Amino acid sequence: MSDLLGDLKCLVVEVLNLEEIRPEDIGDDTLLFADEGLGLDSIDALELGVALQKKYRLKFERGDQRIREHFRSVRTLAELIRSQAPA
């Protein structure tokens, strides 16, 4: 799973153009949307969600209350990807 975590960190930095942050600066459990974390906003969430759908073929259900929890950290995103991967 560490490869997936690294890939996700690179994706976050690349898609969101985080010029002052390197993928290795992001901890696996760093909060993505909290002020004490990366401090991303709703536009960032949308851009990241689209990139995740394209790259990992994720499906997000409209109105799913768990989406916020899935986007909590790189680790929770990795868990989501693994849960939707074909067996």
Secondary structure, 3 states (H helix, E strand, C coil): CHHHHHHHHHHHHHHCCCCCCCHHHCCCCCCCCCCCCCCCCHHHHHHHHHHHHHHHCCCCCCCCCCHHHHCCCHHHHHHHHHHHCCC
